[in-house]
């Protein structure tokens, strides 16, 4: 993974937001209707936070499993390199 500058991190995040925010909002308006300024309730925010919690937990698990798999593959590559060099 290449290191990014703070400006690159910011610009990539803003670019991603700009590409998904309007379509997501429009889809939500179609699904739920009404003016969000008047329709929004505290319960809506609670439900969004709950959804976010589950997304975070699943992403943590996914990253952990991928890190374990990556480590196992690195060990295997090390063994293969050693055998190719005749070091086993």
Backbone as CSV, one residue per row, in Angstrom:
resi,resn,N_x,N_y,N_z,CA_x,CA_y,CA_z,C_x,C_y,C_z
1,UNK,0.854,-1.172,0.000,0.000,0.000,0.000,0.898,1.232,0.000
2,UNK,0.607,2.139,-0.884,1.388,3.373,-0.974,0.922,4.362,0.080
3,UNK,1.879,5.056,0.680,1.541,6.094,1.648,0.984,7.300,0.897
4,UNK,-0.079,7.870,1.459,-0.684,9.055,0.850,-0.402,10.266,1.722
5,UNK,-0.346,11.411,1.089,-0.197,12.657,1.836,-1.549,13.015,2.454
6,UNK,-1.550,13.867,3.456,-2.835,14.312,4.010,-3.757,14.913,2.947
7,UNK,-3.193,15.669,2.023,-4.010,16.260,0.957,-4.627,15.188,0.059
8,UNK,-3.864,14.152,-0.236,-4.393,13.061,-1.056,-5.516,12.310,-0.336
9,UNK,-5.342,12.102,0.963,-6.385,11.447,1.760,-7.659,12.283,1.723
10,UNK,-7.511,13.579,1.983,-8.654,14.493,1.964,-9.331,14.504,0.603
11,UNK,-8.540,14.678,-0.448,-9.109,14.791,-1.787,-9.824,13.517,-2.220
12,UNK,-9.257,12.361,-1.881,-9.903,11.087,-2.235,-11.223,10.927,-1.481
13,UNK,-11.229,11.306,-0.215,-12.459,11.196,0.582,-13.541,12.132,0.047
14,UNK,-13.167,13.340,-0.296,-14.135,14.301,-0.837,-14.638,13.846,-2.201
15,UNK,-13.735,13.332,-3.028,-14.140,12.837,-4.350,-15.145,11.687,-4.212
16,UNK,-14.863,10.766,-3.302,-15.779,9.639,-3.078,-17.129,10.144,-2.575
17,UNK,-17.111,11.056,-1.607,-18.356,11.613,-1.078,-19.174,12.255,-2.196
18,UNK,-18.506,13.057,-2.997,-19.215,13.753,-4.076,-19.803,12.789,-5.102
19,UNK,-19.177,11.639,-5.276,-19.689,10.693,-6.262,-20.864,9.868,-5.747
20,UNK,-20.989,9.705,-4.421,-22.056,8.843,-3.898,-23.142,9.576,-3.118
21,UNK,-22.856,10.759,-2.612,-23.798,11.428,-1.703,-25.111,11.799,-2.378
22,UNK,-25.058,12.450,-3.519,-26.298,12.890,-4.170,-27.164,11.715,-4.607
23,UNK,-26.602,10.686,-5.274,-27.451,9.549,-5.644,-28.047,8.831,-4.432
24,UNK,-27.265,8.714,-3.352,-27.784,8.065,-2.134,-28.928,8.883,-1.550
25,UNK,-28.755,10.179,-1.474,-29.807,11.047,-0.953,-31.066,10.941,-1.813
26,UNK,-30.889,11.005,-3.124,-32.033,10.928,-4.040,-32.766,9.602,-3.904
27,UNK,-32.014,8.503,-3.759,-32.648,7.192,-3.572,-33.441,7.160,-2.270
28,UNK,-32.884,7.759,-1.217,-33.593,7.833,0.060,-34.855,8.668,-0.038
29,UNK,-34.793,9.747,-0.792,-35.982,10.581,-0.991,-37.072,9.800,-1.721
30,UNK,-36.658,9.023,-2.733,-37.644,8.209,-3.458,-38.270,7.171,-2.534
31,UNK,-37.421,6.543,-1.709,-37.897,5.480,-0.830,-38.782,6.018,0.294
32,UNK,-38.354,7.106,0.924,-39.043,7.593,2.121,-39.936,8.801,1.865
33,UNK,-39.612,9.578,0.827,-40.417,10.754,0.504,-40.335,11.844,1.552
34,UNK,-41.017,12.927,1.282,-41.089,14.039,2.224,-39.808,14.848,2.290
35,UNK,-39.886,15.953,2.971,-38.738,16.828,3.167,-38.000,16.340,4.408
36,UNK,-36.753,15.951,4.235,-35.970,15.404,5.337,-35.906,16.359,6.524
37,UNK,-35.852,17.666,6.254,-35.799,18.641,7.347,-37.004,18.513,8.274
38,UNK,-38.127,18.106,7.730,-39.344,17.987,8.525,-39.628,16.551,8.951
39,UNK,-39.178,15.580,8.162,-39.505,14.185,8.404,-38.592,13.507,9.422
40,UNK,-37.328,13.906,9.497,-36.337,13.204,10.315,-36.758,13.156,11.786
41,UNK,-36.511,11.998,12.388,-36.820,11.768,13.806,-35.555,11.235,14.495
42,UNK,-35.485,11.397,15.811,-34.353,10.851,16.557,-34.218,9.349,16.329
43,UNK,-35.357,8.674,16.234,-35.342,7.224,16.012,-34.613,6.876,14.710
44,UNK,-34.766,7.721,13.680,-34.052,7.487,12.422,-32.548,7.455,12.659
45,UNK,-32.072,8.405,13.453,-30.640,8.467,13.749,-30.198,7.260,14.563
46,UNK,-31.019,6.851,15.520,-30.682,5.671,16.310,-30.537,4.444,15.412
47,UNK,-31.464,4.273,14.486,-31.407,3.119,13.582,-30.189,3.178,12.674
48,UNK,-29.831,4.369,12.212,-28.640,4.509,11.375,-27.380,4.145,12.157
49,UNK,-27.324,4.559,13.420,-26.172,4.229,14.266,-26.101,2.720,14.493
50,UNK,-27.238,2.091,14.697,-27.261,0.635,14.878,-26.747,-0.052,13.614
51,UNK,-27.227,0.377,12.445,-26.733,-0.188,11.188,-25.224,-0.002,11.081
52,UNK,-24.754,1.194,11.397,-23.330,1.484,11.320,-22.547,0.553,12.242
53,UNK,-23.051,0.302,13.443,-22.393,-0.603,14.393,-22.189,-1.978,13.761
54,UNK,-23.236,-2.517,13.148,-23.123,-3.832,12.532,-22.150,-3.824,11.354
55,UNK,-22.171,-2.772,10.570,-21.216,-2.654,9.465,-19.783,-2.663,10.002
56,UNK,-19.544,-1.903,11.062,-18.204,-1.829,11.655,-17.765,-3.192,12.166
57,UNK,-18.648,-3.893,12.867,-18.289,-5.198,13.411,-17.973,-6.200,12.303
58,UNK,-18.771,-6.190,11.251,-18.521,-7.103,10.137,-17.231,-6.744,9.404
59,UNK,-16.961,-5.456,9.236,-15.727,-5.041,8.566,-14.509,-5.405,9.418
60,UNK,-14.607,-5.249,10.737,-13.502,-5.650,11.613,-13.217,-7.140,11.458
61,UNK,-14.270,-7.955,11.443,-14.098,-9.399,11.297,-13.488,-9.729,9.936
62,UNK,-14.006,-9.101,8.908,-13.487,-9.338,7.552,-12.002,-8.990,7.481
63,UNK,-11.618,-7.834,8.023,-10.214,-7.410,7.996,-9.336,-8.362,8.808
64,UNK,-9.844,-8.812,9.929,-9.094,-9.749,10.763,-8.864,-11.067,10.027
65,UNK,-9.913,-11.590,9.389,-9.765,-12.834,8.631,-8.803,-12.669,7.467
66,UNK,-8.890,-11.536,6.782,-7.973,-11.282,5.669,-6.535,-11.130,6.157
67,UNK,-6.335,-10.513,7.319,-4.989,-10.364,7.872,-4.412,-11.730,8.234
68,UNK,-5.244,-12.604,8.797,-4.794,-13.959,9.117,-4.423,-14.716,7.852
69,UNK,-5.263,-14.605,6.836,-4.988,-15.270,5.566,-3.707,-14.725,4.941
70,UNK,-3.531,-13.418,5.000,-2.333,-12.791,4.451,-1.092,-13.314,5.164
71,UNK,-1.150,-13.396,6.475,-0.006,-13.879,7.248,0.313,-15.330,6.897
72,UNK,-0.712,-16.166,6.757,-0.493,-17.569,6.382,0.141,-17.660,4.993
73,UNK,-0.331,-16.848,4.071,0.241,-16.855,2.721,1.690,-16.368,2.726
74,UNK,1.982,-15.377,3.552,3.360,-14.897,3.652,4.287,-15.977,4.200
75,UNK,3.798,-16.708,5.211,4.600,-17.808,5.749,4.851,-18.862,4.664
76,UNK,3.801,-19.202,3.927,3.928,-20.184,2.851,4.911,-19.705,1.774
77,UNK,4.834,-18.445,1.410,5.781,-17.887,0.432,7.207,-17.977,0.951
78,UNK,7.389,-17.699,2.237,8.722,-17.810,2.839,9.264,-19.223,2.747
79,UNK,8.399,-20.192,3.028,8.807,-21.596,2.924,9.166,-21.963,1.484
80,UNK,8.364,-21.512,0.542,8.622,-21.809,-0.863,9.930,-21.168,-1.327
81,UNK,10.191,-19.933,-0.896,11.442,-19.257,-1.262,12.633,-20.046,-0.703
82,UNK,12.469,-20.445,0.559,13.566,-21.204,1.188,13.812,-22.520,0.466
83,UNK,12.748,-23.210,0.065,12.941,-24.490,-0.638,13.553,-24.284,-2.010
84,UNK,13.214,-23.193,-2.659,13.815,-22.904,-3.975,15.312,-22.608,-3.845
85,UNK,15.678,-22.034,-2.711,17.103,-21.736,-2.483,17.841,-22.945,-1.905
86,UNK,17.090,-24.015,-1.616,17.691,-25.203,-1.049,18.001,-25.078,0.424
87,UNK,17.219,-24.226,1.123,17.473,-23.983,2.538,16.573,-24.809,3.455
88,UNK,15.834,-25.757,2.915,14.925,-26.508,3.790,15.529,-27.713,4.405
